[in-house]
Amino acid sequence: MTQRFQPSSRLLKVLGLLVVAAILWQSWLVWQKVSDPEAYSGFSDGTISLLLAMGAVLVLTLIADLLLSWRLTRLSASRRLTHNLSLERWITVGLKLSSSHTRPIRIRVFDMIPENCEYRQLPAVLDLHPGQASELSYDLKPRRRGPLTITNYSVQVSSLLGLWDLSAQPELVSEAKVYPDFASLSGLQLLAIDHQTSQLGIKRKPRRGSGLDFHQLREYRQGDSLRQIDWKATSRRHRLISREYQDERDQQVILMLDGGRRMLTQEGYTTHFDHCLNCLLMLSHVALRQGDAVSMMSFGSELRHIAPVKGAVNINRILNQFYDLYPDKSAPDYLQAAQELMLRHRKRSLVVLTTNLREEDTDDLIAACRLLRKRHLVLLANLREGALDRALDEPIEHLDGALRFAGVVDYLGERERLQKLLRAEGLFLIDSTPDHSTPEVINSYYAIKGAGYL
């Protein structure tokens, strides 16, 4: 641990006063010499000796204060940091410190937060008493997914006489993982339990007894069809009993995440890639709770894959596999990704592909979708920049605005022509802004399962 020292504000004030006193004294001597040259005698030997003695005392005091205070920054510390963090969520971090010194000291503490985090309530001032530990708390919000490491903290303390400010950066390593906002996954789970998924924009069409798998017998309700009535159970119980069905379970959903250059597009603080990752994590959570098996693979920046998993608890396996994945400037190869998927998955599945298409992708994407359609059902979620919608709503007041409006309309027309070609290939297609992609994808998943396409 490297310790540093610098003059304190108290020492600078003392030195400033000495300088002012020396200037005034020198000015007085000059005035005396000018006003009466014969009476001016300069510095006497006693005066010079006094000045030298005062300077020596000051220097020795400074050295003694520094030597006696050198160990003040050697403290015991521990940090309380949650191991699993959520992106863009505030958490509370605790820093506990204790001193082995025999007198109370006041320290100024700053935790060395990485650049990709926001923080509040730092730096902090803390009083340490002998034999007692003191703790400070501050708020931290990570702005980037992946590993998070805090390697040390900074402490500053005044010397015993207050003539020096001593500082050090002791090592104190704490590690955590920053995941996509899995707190919202928990919120989705609670909403699903309460049958309030409509709060997220997820709307399941009401269907009584129109599913594919038998679920249970229950009492007849008004609105049930005659085909739902179980006449044998009705005769045994002497009241109308209906069969209730549910969506087919034990199906397979494959999620494909584009990590190419277009996913670097920013929407506010979040990239299209992060929007897609959050969307697919939400969908995987819903599908796992529905009893389906979920697999996920990325392409473009890096090929990652997780084999099909079942059960809602396995959402953590998907999180751990993709939480530290980032897009890069590479061009996505849709056909190669489709070929890889076909080799890995031979059971008929629902393939959900998230991307941001351009006209130059048409041939490659159509070839990939034709390959996937030989065995699987394909749902393509195509992100649309929110700035396009805002540009259409802006009033046109000058030539630049008219040209921008015409350019947006032409670009959206090209997107629509591309999407018509893809729909003609038998794909389910969603075109939405990042903010609306999650509910639209999940709604489509429910609709596909309810219609029995798989």
C-alpha positions as CSV (number, residue, x, y, z in Angstrom):
1,M,0.0,0.0,0.0
2,T,1.4,3.3,-1.1
3,Q,0.9,6.3,1.3
4,R,1.0,9.9,0.2
5,F,1.2,13.1,2.1
6,Q,0.6,16.8,1.3
7,P,0.4,20.0,3.3
8,S,-2.9,20.5,4.9
9,S,-5.0,23.7,4.7
10,R,-3.9,24.5,8.3
11,L,-0.2,24.3,7.4
12,L,-0.8,26.4,4.3
13,K,-2.5,29.0,6.5
14,V,0.4,29.0,8.9
15,L,2.9,29.4,6.1
16,G,0.8,32.1,4.5
17,L,0.8,34.1,7.8
18,L,4.6,33.7,8.1
19,V,5.0,35.0,4.5
20,V,2.7,38.0,5.2
21,A,4.6,38.7,8.5
22,A,8.0,38.5,6.6
23,I,6.7,40.9,3.9
24,L,5.4,43.4,6.5
25,W,8.7,43.2,8.4
26,Q,10.7,43.6,5.2
27,S,8.5,46.6,4.3
28,W,9.1,48.2,7.7
29,L,12.8,47.7,7.4
30,V,12.8,49.3,3.9
31,W,10.7,52.2,5.1
32,Q,13.1,52.7,8.1
33,K,16.1,52.7,5.8
34,V,14.6,55.2,3.4
35,S,13.3,57.6,6.2
36,D,16.5,57.5,8.3
37,P,19.5,55.9,6.6
38,E,21.9,56.7,9.5
39,A,19.7,55.1,12.1
40,Y,19.1,51.9,10.0
41,S,21.3,49.1,11.3
42,G,19.9,46.0,9.5
43,F,19.5,42.6,11.1
44,S,21.3,42.1,14.4
45,D,22.9,38.8,15.3
46,G,20.2,38.1,17.8
47,T,17.5,38.6,15.3
48,I,19.1,36.3,12.8
49,S,19.6,33.6,15.5
50,L,15.9,33.9,16.5
51,L,14.8,33.6,12.9
52,L,16.9,30.5,12.4
53,A,15.7,28.9,15.6
54,M,12.1,29.5,14.6
55,G,12.7,28.0,11.2
56,A,14.3,24.9,12.8
57,V,11.5,24.5,15.2
58,L,9.0,24.7,12.4
59,V,10.8,22.1,10.3
60,L,11.3,19.7,13.2
61,T,7.6,20.1,14.1
62,L,6.6,19.2,10.5
63,I,8.9,16.2,10.4
64,A,7.8,15.0,13.9
65,D,4.1,15.4,13.0
66,L,4.6,13.4,9.8
67,L,6.5,10.6,11.5
68,L,4.1,10.3,14.4
69,S,1.1,10.2,12.1
70,W,2.4,7.9,9.3
71,R,0.4,4.9,10.5
72,L,-2.9,6.6,10.7
73,T,-4.1,5.4,7.3
74,R,-3.5,1.7,8.2
75,L,-7.0,0.6,8.9
76,S,-9.0,-2.7,8.8
77,A,-11.8,-2.7,6.3
78,S,-14.5,-4.9,4.8
79,R,-17.0,-4.3,2.0
80,R,-20.6,-5.5,1.9
81,L,-21.5,-5.9,-1.8
82,T,-24.3,-8.1,-3.2
83,H,-22.8,-10.7,-5.5
84,N,-25.5,-10.6,-8.1
85,L,-26.5,-7.1,-9.4
86,S,-29.1,-5.9,-11.8
87,L,-28.3,-3.5,-14.6
88,E,-29.6,0.1,-14.0
89,R,-30.8,-0.7,-10.5
90,W,-29.6,1.1,-7.4
91,I,-28.2,-1.0,-4.6
92,T,-26.6,-0.1,-1.2
93,V,-23.0,-0.9,-0.6
94,G,-21.5,-1.0,2.9
95,L,-17.9,-0.2,3.9
96,K,-16.9,-1.1,7.5
97,L,-13.7,0.3,8.9
98,S,-11.9,0.1,12.2
99,S,-8.8,1.7,13.7
100,S,-6.1,0.3,16.0
101,H,-5.1,3.8,17.2
102,T,-5.6,4.9,20.8
103,R,-7.4,8.1,20.0
104,P,-10.4,8.9,17.8
105,I,-9.7,10.0,14.3
106,R,-11.8,11.4,11.5
107,I,-11.3,10.1,8.0
108,R,-12.5,10.9,4.5
109,V,-13.4,7.8,2.5
110,F,-14.0,7.3,-1.1
111,D,-14.6,3.8,-2.6
112,M,-12.9,3.4,-6.0
113,I,-15.9,2.8,-8.1
114,P,-15.4,1.7,-11.8
115,E,-16.2,4.2,-14.5
116,N,-19.2,2.3,-15.7
117,C,-21.2,2.8,-12.5
118,E,-23.0,5.7,-10.9
119,Y,-22.8,6.4,-7.2
120,R,-24.3,8.6,-4.5
121,Q,-23.2,9.7,-1.0
122,L,-19.5,9.5,-1.8
123,P,-17.0,10.7,-0.6
124,A,-18.0,10.3,3.1
125,V,-16.6,11.5,6.4
126,L,-16.4,8.9,9.2
127,D,-15.4,9.1,12.8
128,L,-13.4,6.1,14.1
129,H,-13.1,5.4,17.8
130,P,-10.6,3.0,19.5
131,G,-11.9,-0.6,19.6
132,Q,-15.0,0.1,17.6
133,A,-15.9,-0.4,13.9
134,S,-17.8,2.2,12.0
135,E,-19.7,1.6,8.7
136,L,-20.7,3.9,5.9
137,S,-23.2,3.2,3.2
138,Y,-23.6,4.6,-0.3
139,D,-25.7,3.9,-3.4
140,L,-24.3,2.2,-6.5
141,K,-25.9,1.7,-9.9
142,P,-24.1,-0.4,-12.6
143,R,-24.5,0.9,-16.2
144,R,-22.9,-2.1,-17.9
145,R,-23.5,-5.8,-17.8
146,G,-20.7,-8.3,-17.0
147,P,-18.2,-8.7,-14.2
148,L,-17.8,-5.8,-11.7
149,T,-14.7,-5.5,-9.6
150,I,-13.9,-2.9,-7.0
151,T,-10.2,-3.3,-6.2
152,N,-9.5,-0.7,-3.4
153,Y,-10.7,2.3,-1.5
154,S,-9.2,5.7,-0.8
155,V,-8.8,7.0,2.7
156,Q,-7.6,10.5,3.8
157,V,-6.8,11.6,7.4
158,S,-5.3,14.6,9.0
159,S,-2.0,14.2,11.0
160,L,-1.9,14.5,14.8
161,L,-1.2,18.3,14.7
162,G,-3.3,18.8,11.5
163,L,-0.3,20.0,9.5
164,W,-0.4,17.2,6.9
165,D,-3.1,15.4,5.0
166,L,-2.2,11.7,4.6
167,S,-3.8,9.5,2.0
168,A,-3.6,5.9,0.9
169,Q,-5.5,3.4,-1.3
170,P,-5.5,0.1,0.6
171,E,-6.4,-3.0,-1.5
172,L,-9.9,-4.4,-0.9
173,V,-11.1,-6.6,-3.7
174,S,-14.8,-7.2,-4.1
175,E,-16.4,-8.9,-7.1
176,A,-19.9,-9.1,-8.4
177,K,-21.8,-10.0,-11.6
178,V,-24.0,-7.4,-13.3
179,Y,-27.0,-9.2,-15.0
180,P,-29.7,-7.8,-17.2
181,D,-32.5,-6.5,-15.1
182,F,-33.6,-9.8,-13.6
183,A,-35.6,-7.9,-11.0
184,S,-38.2,-7.4,-13.7
185,L,-38.2,-11.1,-14.3
186,S,-39.3,-11.5,-10.6
187,G,-41.9,-8.8,-11.2
188,L,-43.2,-10.7,-14.2
189,Q,-43.4,-13.9,-12.2
190,L,-45.5,-12.1,-9.5
191,L,-47.8,-10.6,-12.2
192,A,-48.3,-14.0,-13.8
193,I,-49.3,-15.5,-10.4
194,D,-51.8,-12.7,-9.9
195,H,-53.0,-13.0,-13.5
196,Q,-52.1,-9.4,-14.1
197,T,-49.7,-9.8,-17.1
198,S,-51.8,-7.2,-18.9
199,Q,-49.9,-4.6,-16.9
200,L,-46.9,-5.4,-19.0
201,G,-48.8,-5.3,-22.2
202,I,-49.1,-9.1,-22.4
203,K,-52.7,-10.0,-23.3
204,R,-53.7,-13.6,-23.4
205,K,-57.0,-14.2,-25.2
206,P,-59.6,-15.7,-22.9
207,R,-60.3,-19.3,-23.9
208,R,-62.3,-21.7,-21.8
209,G,-61.6,-25.3,-22.6
210,S,-60.1,-24.6,-26.0
211,G,-56.6,-25.6,-25.3
212,L,-54.9,-28.8,-26.5
213,D,-53.9,-30.7,-23.4
214,F,-56.4,-31.9,-20.8
215,H,-55.8,-30.0,-17.5
216,Q,-58.6,-30.8,-15.0
217,L,-62.3,-31.3,-14.3
218,R,-64.2,-28.5,-12.7
219,E,-67.8,-27.4,-12.2
220,Y,-69.7,-26.1,-15.2
221,R,-69.5,-22.4,-15.7
222,Q,-71.8,-20.2,-17.7
223,G,-70.4,-19.9,-21.2
224,D,-68.8,-23.4,-21.3
225,S,-69.7,-25.2,-24.5
226,L,-71.6,-28.5,-24.5
227,R,-68.5,-30.2,-25.9
228,Q,-66.6,-29.4,-22.7
229,I,-69.1,-31.3,-20.5
230,D,-67.9,-34.6,-19.2
231,W,-71.2,-36.6,-19.0
232,K,-69.7,-39.5,-17.1
233,A,-68.5,-37.2,-14.3
234,T,-71.8,-35.3,-14.5
235,S,-73.8,-38.5,-13.9
236,R,-71.7,-39.6,-11.0
237,R,-71.8,-36.2,-9.2
238,H,-75.4,-35.3,-10.2
239,R,-74.2,-31.8,-11.4
240,L,-72.7,-30.5,-14.6
241,I,-68.9,-31.1,-14.8
242,S,-66.7,-29.5,-17.5
243,R,-63.3,-30.5,-18.8
244,E,-60.7,-27.8,-18.7
245,Y,-57.7,-27.8,-21.2
246,Q,-54.4,-26.0,-21.3
247,D,-51.9,-25.1,-23.9
248,E,-49.7,-28.0,-25.0
249,R,-46.6,-28.4,-22.8
250,D,-43.2,-30.0,-23.3
251,Q,-42.6,-28.1,-26.5
252,Q,-39.3,-26.5,-27.4
253,V,-38.4,-22.8,-27.9
254,I,-35.1,-21.7,-29.4
255,L,-34.0,-18.1,-29.0
256,M,-31.5,-16.6,-31.4
257,L,-29.8,-13.4,-30.4
258,D,-28.1,-11.2,-33.1
259,G,-24.8,-9.7,-31.8
260,G,-23.8,-7.9,-35.0
261,R,-23.0,-4.3,-35.6
262,R,-26.5,-3.0,-36.0
263,M,-27.4,-4.1,-32.5
264,L,-25.0,-1.4,-31.2
265,T,-27.7,1.2,-32.0
266,Q,-28.5,3.2,-28.9
267,E,-32.1,3.9,-27.6
268,G,-31.5,6.2,-24.7
269,Y,-28.9,4.5,-22.4
270,T,-29.6,1.1,-23.8
271,T,-28.5,-0.6,-27.0
272,H,-30.7,-2.6,-29.3
273,F,-28.7,-5.7,-28.2
274,D,-29.6,-5.1,-24.5
275,H,-33.3,-4.6,-25.4
276,C,-33.2,-7.9,-27.3
277,L,-31.4,-9.7,-24.5
278,N,-34.0,-8.5,-22.0
279,C,-36.8,-9.5,-24.3
280,L,-35.5,-13.0,-24.8
281,L,-34.9,-13.5,-21.1
282,M,-38.5,-12.4,-20.4
283,L,-39.7,-14.9,-23.0
284,S,-37.5,-17.7,-21.7
285,H,-38.9,-17.1,-18.2
286,V,-42.5,-17.2,-19.5
287,A,-41.8,-20.3,-21.7
288,L,-40.2,-22.2,-18.8
289,R,-43.1,-21.5,-16.5
290,Q,-45.4,-22.8,-19.3
291,G,-43.5,-26.1,-19.1
292,D,-41.6,-25.7,-22.4
293,A,-37.9,-26.4,-22.9
294,V,-35.8,-23.3,-23.8
295,S,-32.5,-23.1,-25.7
296,M,-30.6,-20.0,-26.6
297,M,-27.8,-19.2,-29.0
298,S,-26.0,-16.0,-30.1
299,F,-24.3,-15.2,-33.4
300,G,-22.5,-12.3,-34.9
301,S,-20.1,-11.2,-32.2
302,E,-19.7,-14.6,-30.6
303,L,-21.3,-17.9,-30.9
304,R,-22.7,-19.0,-27.5
305,H,-25.2,-21.8,-27.0
306,I,-27.0,-23.4,-24.1
307,A,-28.7,-26.7,-24.5
308,P,-32.5,-26.9,-23.9
309,V,-33.4,-26.6,-20.2
310,K,-36.8,-27.0,-18.4
311,G,-38.2,-25.5,-15.2
312,A,-38.4,-21.9,-14.2
313,V,-35.4,-22.2,-11.8
314,N,-33.2,-22.8,-14.8
315,I,-33.5,-19.1,-15.9
316,N,-30.3,-18.6,-13.9
317,R,-28.4,-20.9,-16.2
318,I,-29.5,-18.8,-19.2
319,L,-28.6,-15.6,-17.3
320,N,-25.1,-16.9,-16.5
321,Q,-24.4,-17.9,-20.0
322,F,-25.3,-14.6,-21.7
323,Y,-25.0,-11.8,-19.0
324,D,-21.5,-10.8,-20.1
325,L,-22.0,-11.0,-23.9
326,Y,-21.7,-7.8,-25.9
327,P,-22.2,-7.0,-29.6
328,D,-19.4,-5.9,-31.8
329,K,-18.9,-4.4,-35.3
330,S,-19.0,-7.7,-37.2
331,A,-21.7,-8.4,-39.8
332,P,-24.2,-11.1,-38.8
333,D,-24.2,-14.3,-40.9
334,Y,-27.8,-15.4,-40.7
335,L,-27.2,-18.5,-42.9
336,Q,-24.3,-19.8,-40.9
337,A,-26.3,-19.3,-37.7
338,A,-29.2,-21.2,-39.2
339,Q,-26.9,-24.0,-40.3
340,E,-25.5,-24.2,-36.8
341,L,-29.0,-24.3,-35.3
342,M,-30.1,-27.1,-37.6
343,L,-27.2,-29.2,-36.6
344,R,-27.9,-28.8,-32.9
345,H,-31.7,-29.0,-32.8
346,R,-33.5,-31.7,-34.7
347,K,-36.8,-31.6,-32.8
348,R,-39.4,-29.3,-34.2
349,S,-39.3,-26.0,-32.3
350,L,-40.4,-22.4,-32.3
351,V,-37.3,-20.3,-33.3
352,V,-37.5,-16.7,-32.1
353,L,-34.9,-14.5,-33.9
354,T,-34.3,-11.0,-32.8
355,T,-32.4,-8.6,-35.1
356,N,-32.5,-5.3,-36.9
357,L,-32.8,-5.8,-40.6
358,R,-31.6,-3.9,-43.6
359,E,-32.4,-4.3,-47.3
360,E,-28.9,-5.7,-48.0
361,D,-29.7,-8.6,-45.6
362,T,-32.6,-9.8,-47.7
363,D,-30.9,-12.7,-49.6
364,D,-29.0,-14.0,-46.7
365,L,-31.9,-13.9,-44.3
366,I,-34.4,-15.4,-46.7
367,A,-32.0,-18.3,-47.3
368,A,-31.6,-18.8,-43.6
369,C,-35.3,-18.7,-43.0
370,R,-36.0,-21.2,-45.7
371,L,-33.5,-23.6,-44.1
372,L,-35.1,-23.2,-40.7
373,R,-38.6,-23.6,-42.0
374,K,-37.8,-27.1,-43.2
375,R,-38.0,-28.3,-39.6
376,H,-39.0,-25.4,-37.3
377,L,-41.5,-22.6,-36.9
378,V,-39.9,-19.1,-37.2
379,L,-40.8,-15.9,-35.4
380,L,-38.8,-12.9,-36.5
381,A,-38.7,-9.9,-34.1
382,N,-37.4,-7.0,-36.1
383,L,-36.4,-3.9,-34.1
384,R,-37.4,-0.5,-35.5
385,E,-35.5,2.7,-34.3
386,G,-37.8,4.8,-32.1
387,A,-36.4,7.9,-33.8
388,L,-38.2,6.9,-37.0
389,D,-41.6,7.1,-35.4
390,R,-40.7,10.4,-33.7
391,A,-39.5,11.9,-37.0
392,L,-42.9,11.1,-38.6
393,D,-44.7,12.9,-35.7
394,E,-42.6,16.1,-35.9
395,P,-44.2,19.1,-37.7
396,I,-42.6,20.1,-41.0
397,E,-41.6,23.7,-40.9
398,H,-38.7,24.0,-43.3
399,L,-36.9,22.3,-46.2
400,D,-34.6,20.2,-44.0
401,G,-37.6,18.9,-42.1
402,A,-39.4,17.9,-45.3
403,L,-36.3,16.1,-46.6
404,R,-35.9,14.3,-43.4
405,F,-39.6,13.2,-43.4
406,A,-39.3,12.0,-47.0
407,G,-36.1,10.0,-46.2
408,V,-37.9,8.3,-43.2
409,V,-40.9,7.4,-45.3
410,D,-38.7,6.0,-48.0
411,Y,-36.7,3.9,-45.5
412,L,-39.8,2.6,-43.8
413,G,-41.2,1.6,-47.3
414,E,-38.1,-0.4,-47.9
415,R,-38.5,-2.1,-44.5
416,E,-42.1,-3.0,-45.3
417,R,-41.2,-4.5,-48.7
418,L,-38.6,-6.6,-47.0
419,Q,-41.1,-7.8,-44.4
420,K,-43.6,-8.7,-47.1
421,L,-41.0,-11.0,-48.7
422,L,-40.3,-12.6,-45.3
423,R,-44.0,-13.1,-44.6
424,A,-44.4,-14.7,-48.0
425,E,-41.8,-17.3,-46.8
426,G,-44.2,-18.4,-44.0
427,L,-42.6,-16.5,-41.1
428,F,-44.4,-14.9,-38.2
429,L,-43.0,-11.4,-38.1
430,I,-43.0,-8.6,-35.5
431,D,-41.9,-5.0,-36.3
432,S,-41.7,-2.9,-33.2
433,T,-39.6,-0.4,-31.3
434,P,-37.4,-1.7,-28.6
435,D,-39.7,-0.5,-25.8
436,H,-42.6,-2.5,-27.2
437,S,-40.7,-5.6,-28.3
438,T,-41.1,-7.6,-25.1
439,P,-44.9,-7.7,-24.8
440,E,-45.3,-8.2,-28.6
441,V,-43.0,-11.2,-28.7
442,I,-44.6,-12.8,-25.6
443,N,-48.1,-12.1,-27.1
444,S,-47.0,-13.8,-30.3
445,Y,-45.6,-16.8,-28.3
446,Y,-49.0,-17.2,-26.5
447,A,-50.9,-16.9,-29.8
448,I,-48.7,-19.5,-31.6
449,K,-49.1,-22.0,-28.7
450,G,-52.8,-21.3,-28.4
451,A,-53.4,-21.9,-32.1
452,G,-51.5,-25.2,-32.0
453,Y,-49.0,-24.4,-34.8
454,L,-46.3,-26.3,-33.0
